Amino acid sequence: MKKIISCLLVLTMCISLVGCGGTDKQAAIDAFNKASTAFDEVANAINENPDAFDQDVIDTMIEMSGVLQQHKELLEGDTEIEEDKLNEMIEWYGTVEDWVSDVKAELGI
């Protein structure tokens, strides 16, 4: 009886740990989706009329696109991501959103 109770207790704790880990990753996924949607708006505008944008904006877009792609692969993968890294990613997505807002305001998008 003690073995069964111990096994159930261990199983319950494992499920709790899995649930907690998923929440942090989900917050990063939500932040990623929001930032990439905003990013895509500016990327589409650049693709429609690249002559309207200076090279610095285009270079920054290319750089951000690469980082977003790396993050997408991390978030979609099964690899566990440390909480500090997830928080760093979420903070960077806020930076992306701020940059996109500034570009949209400057260019009247």
GROMACS elastic network, one bead per residue, 0.5 to 0.9 nm:
[ bonds ]
;  ai    aj funct       b0    kb
    1     4     6  0.52098   500
    1     5     6  0.63090   500
    1     6     6  0.85572   500
    2     5     6  0.51529   500
    2     6     6  0.59690   500
    2     7     6  0.85034   500
    3     6     6  0.50026   500
    3     7     6  0.60410   500
    3     8     6  0.85397   500
    4     7     6  0.50917   500
    4     8     6  0.61532   500
    4     9     6  0.85370   500
    5     8     6  0.50749   500
    5     9     6  0.60759   500
    5    10     6  0.85959   500
    6     9     6  0.50370   500
    6    10     6  0.61507   500
    6    11     6  0.85322   500
    7    10     6  0.50823   500
    7    11     6  0.60360   500
    7    12     6  0.85146   500
    8    11     6  0.50050   500
    8    12     6  0.60620   500
    8    13     6  0.86036   500
    9    12     6  0.50957   500
    9    13     6  0.62511   500
    9    14     6  0.86785   500
   10    13     6  0.51354   500
   10    14     6  0.61998   500
   10    15     6  0.86826   500
   11    14     6  0.51158   500
   11    15     6  0.62457   500
   11    16     6  0.86426   500
   12    15     6  0.51878   500
   12    16     6  0.62364   500
   12    17     6  0.87652   500
   13    16     6  0.50189   500
   13    17     6  0.62761   500
   13    18     6  0.87362   500
   14    17     6  0.51366   500
   14    18     6  0.62836   500
   14    19     6  0.86181   500
   15    18     6  0.51414   500
   15    19     6  0.61397   500
   15    20     6  0.86780   500
   16    19     6  0.50879   500
   16    20     6  0.62390   500
   16    21     6  0.87209   500
   17    20     6  0.51697   500
   17    21     6  0.62546   500
   17    22     6  0.87123   500
   18    21     6  0.52365   500
   18    22     6  0.63062   500
   18    23     6  0.88991   500
   19    22     6  0.52961   500
   19    23     6  0.65608   500
   20    23     6  0.53599   500
   20    24     6  0.69589   500
   21    24     6  0.56503   500
   21    25     6  0.66169   500
   21    26     6  0.87317   500
   21    80     6  0.83138   500
   21    81     6  0.87963   500
   21    83     6  0.84764   500
   22    25     6  0.51605   500
   22    26     6  0.59199   500
   22    27     6  0.86450   500
   23    27     6  0.62940   500
   23    28     6  0.87865   500
   24    27     6  0.52513   500
   24    28     6  0.65720   500
   24    29     6  0.87808   500
   24    83     6  0.69574   500
   24    86     6  0.70776   500
   24    87     6  0.84169   500
   25    28     6  0.50941   500
   25    29     6  0.61597   500
   25    30     6  0.86584   500
   25    75     6  0.71587   500
   25    80     6  0.88010   500
   25    81     6  0.76136   500
   25    83     6  0.82923   500
   25    86     6  0.67503   500
   26    30     6  0.60863   500
   26    31     6  0.85199   500
   26    75     6  0.86841   500
   27    30     6  0.51428   500
   27    31     6  0.62003   500
   27    32     6  0.85063   500
   27    86     6  0.84005   500
   27    90     6  0.77731   500
   28    31     6  0.50655   500
   28    32     6  0.59442   500
   28    33     6  0.85474   500
   28    75     6  0.77983   500
   28    86     6  0.60762   500
   28    87     6  0.75056   500
   28    89     6  0.68345   500
   28    90     6  0.54810   500
   28    93     6  0.87306   500
   29    33     6  0.61361   500
   29    34     6  0.86552   500
   29    72     6  0.83153   500
   29    75     6  0.65498   500
   29    76     6  0.86288   500
   29    90     6  0.85937   500
   30    33     6  0.51923   500
   30    34     6  0.63293   500
   30    35     6  0.87076   500
   30    90     6  0.89581   500
   31    34     6  0.51885   500
   31    35     6  0.61547   500
   31    36     6  0.85033   500
   31    89     6  0.85712   500
   31    90     6  0.59523   500
   31    91     6  0.88316   500
   31    93     6  0.63089   500
   31    94     6  0.78165   500
   32    35     6  0.51780   500
   32    36     6  0.59090   500
   32    37     6  0.84241   500
   32    68     6  0.79128   500
   32    71     6  0.80718   500
   32    72     6  0.77670   500
   32    75     6  0.89067   500
   32    89     6  0.81778   500
   32    90     6  0.72314   500
   32    93     6  0.61929   500
   33    36     6  0.52174   500
   33    37     6  0.60710   500
   33    38     6  0.87017   500
   34    37     6  0.53121   500
   34    38     6  0.64965   500
   34    39     6  0.86885   500
   34    93     6  0.81219   500
   34    97     6  0.81207   500
   35    38     6  0.52336   500
   35    39     6  0.60404   500
   35    40     6  0.85617   500
   35    93     6  0.54832   500
   35    94     6  0.70980   500
   35    95     6  0.88001   500
   35    96     6  0.62646   500
   35    97     6  0.54593   500
   35   100     6  0.87163   500
   36    40     6  0.59246   500
   36    41     6  0.86624   500
   36    65     6  0.88197   500
   36    68     6  0.73674   500
   36    93     6  0.82079   500
   36    96     6  0.83589   500
   36    97     6  0.83994   500
   37    40     6  0.51304   500
   37    41     6  0.65975   500
   38    41     6  0.53437   500
   38    42     6  0.70037   500
   38    43     6  0.88998   500
   38    96     6  0.83304   500
   38    97     6  0.64313   500
   38   100     6  0.65800   500
   38   101     6  0.81499   500
   39    42     6  0.54951   500
   39    43     6  0.61934   500
   39    44     6  0.86735   500
   39    61     6  0.81895   500
   39    64     6  0.86513   500
   39    65     6  0.83816   500
   39    96     6  0.73002   500
   39    97     6  0.72382   500
   39    99     6  0.89672   500
   39   100     6  0.61839   500
   40    44     6  0.59231   500
   40    45     6  0.84826   500
   41    44     6  0.52982   500
   41    45     6  0.64033   500
   41    46     6  0.88179   500
   41   100     6  0.85324   500
   41   104     6  0.88944   500
   41   109     6  0.86578   500
   42    45     6  0.50144   500
   42    46     6  0.61941   500
   42    47     6  0.85922   500
   42    61     6  0.85345   500
   42   100     6  0.68157   500
   42   103     6  0.77557   500
   42   104     6  0.70332   500
   42   109     6  0.77867   500
   43    46     6  0.50833   500
   43    47     6  0.61447   500
   43    48     6  0.86327   500
   43    58     6  0.87333   500
   43    61     6  0.72001   500
   44    47     6  0.50347   500
   44    48     6  0.61647   500
   44    49     6  0.87259   500
   45    48     6  0.51469   500
   45    49     6  0.63285   500
   45    50     6  0.77920   500
   45   109     6  0.76598   500
   46    49     6  0.52864   500
   46    51     6  0.80700   500
   46    52     6  0.75219   500
   46    53     6  0.68152   500
   46    58     6  0.76443   500
   47    50     6  0.56652   500
   49    52     6  0.57812   500
   49    53     6  0.77527   500
   50    53     6  0.57014   500
   50    54     6  0.82770   500
   50    58     6  0.82081   500
   51    54     6  0.74032   500
   52   107     6  0.84262   500
   53    56     6  0.82381   500
   53    57     6  0.64470   500
   53    58     6  0.69317   500
   53   107     6  0.82719   500
   54    57     6  0.56648   500
   54    58     6  0.66528   500
   54    59     6  0.88811   500
   55    58     6  0.50048   500
   55    59     6  0.59672   500
   55    60     6  0.84827   500
   56    59     6  0.50803   500
   56    60     6  0.60914   500
   56    61     6  0.85093   500
   57    60     6  0.51705   500
   57    61     6  0.61347   500
   57    62     6  0.86938   500
   57   103     6  0.80416   500
   58    61     6  0.50191   500
   58    62     6  0.62483   500
   58    63     6  0.86897   500
   59    62     6  0.51304   500
   59    63     6  0.62464   500
   59    64     6  0.86212   500
   60    63     6  0.50735   500
   60    64     6  0.60502   500
   60    65     6  0.83830   500
   61    64     6  0.51186   500
   61    65     6  0.59224   500
   61    66     6  0.86396   500
   62    65     6  0.50421   500
   62    66     6  0.63932   500
   62    67     6  0.88952   500
   63    66     6  0.52938   500
   63    67     6  0.65408   500
   63    68     6  0.87347   500
   64    67     6  0.51251   500
   64    68     6  0.60063   500
   64    69     6  0.84900   500
   64    96     6  0.78176   500
   65    68     6  0.50792   500
   65    69     6  0.61318   500
   65    70     6  0.86947   500
   66    69     6  0.51383   500
   66    70     6  0.63475   500
   66    71     6  0.87253   500
   67    70     6  0.50672   500
   67    71     6  0.61791   500
   67    72     6  0.85149   500
   68    71     6  0.50527   500
   68    72     6  0.60101   500
   68    73     6  0.86540   500
   68    93     6  0.88593   500
   69    72     6  0.50023   500
   69    73     6  0.63297   500
   69    74     6  0.87156   500
   70    73     6  0.52611   500
   70    74     6  0.63503   500
   70    75     6  0.87269   500
   71    75     6  0.60266   500
   71    76     6  0.84438   500
   71    89     6  0.78228   500
   72    75     6  0.51583   500
   72    76     6  0.60057   500
   72    77     6  0.83929   500
   73    76     6  0.52238   500
   73    77     6  0.59456   500
   74    77     6  0.52070   500
   74    78     6  0.78785   500
   74    79     6  0.70000   500
   74    80     6  0.87121   500
   74    81     6  0.79140   500
   75    78     6  0.78657   500
   75    79     6  0.81715   500
   75    81     6  0.82911   500
   76    79     6  0.86624   500
   77    80     6  0.83311   500
   81    84     6  0.83803   500
   81    85     6  0.65487   500
   81    86     6  0.66026   500
   82    85     6  0.53421   500
   82    86     6  0.63585   500
   82    87     6  0.87646   500
   83    86     6  0.50049   500
   83    87     6  0.61310   500
   83    88     6  0.85252   500
   84    87     6  0.51166   500
   84    88     6  0.61202   500
   84    89     6  0.85969   500
   85    89     6  0.61130   500
   85    90     6  0.86129   500
   86    89     6  0.50372   500
   86    90     6  0.61918   500
   86    91     6  0.86284   500
   87    90     6  0.50611   500
   87    91     6  0.61618   500
   87    92     6  0.85906   500
   88    91     6  0.51483   500
   88    92     6  0.62123   500
   88    93     6  0.87315   500
   89    92     6  0.50633   500
   89    93     6  0.62755   500
   89    94     6  0.88312   500
   90    93     6  0.51240   500
   90    94     6  0.65963   500
   90    95     6  0.89467   500
   91    94     6  0.52135   500
   91    95     6  0.66079   500
   91    96     6  0.89273   500
   92    96     6  0.62898   500
   92    97     6  0.86973   500
   93    97     6  0.62450   500
   93    98     6  0.86454   500
   94    97     6  0.50740   500
   94    98     6  0.62210   500
   94    99     6  0.86210   500
   95    98     6  0.50786   500
   95    99     6  0.61258   500
   95   100     6  0.85395   500
   96    99     6  0.51149   500
   96   100     6  0.60742   500
   96   101     6  0.85629   500
   97   100     6  0.50765   500
   97   101     6  0.61388   500
   97   102     6  0.86384   500
   98   101     6  0.51146   500
   98   102     6  0.62527   500
   98   103     6  0.87327   500
   99   102     6  0.51004   500
   99   103     6  0.62290   500
   99   104     6  0.85819   500
  100   103     6  0.51267   500
  100   104     6  0.60572   500
  100   105     6  0.85230   500
  101   104     6  0.51174   500
  101   105     6  0.61001   500
  101   106     6  0.85961   500
  102   105     6  0.51380   500
  102   106     6  0.61459   500
  102   107     6  0.86200   500
  103   106     6  0.51157   500
  103   107     6  0.60974   500
  103   108     6  0.82205   500
  103   109     6  0.80819   500
  104   107     6  0.52952   500
  104   108     6  0.55948   500
  105   108     6  0.51629   500
  105   109     6  0.66203   500
  106   109     6  0.80087   500
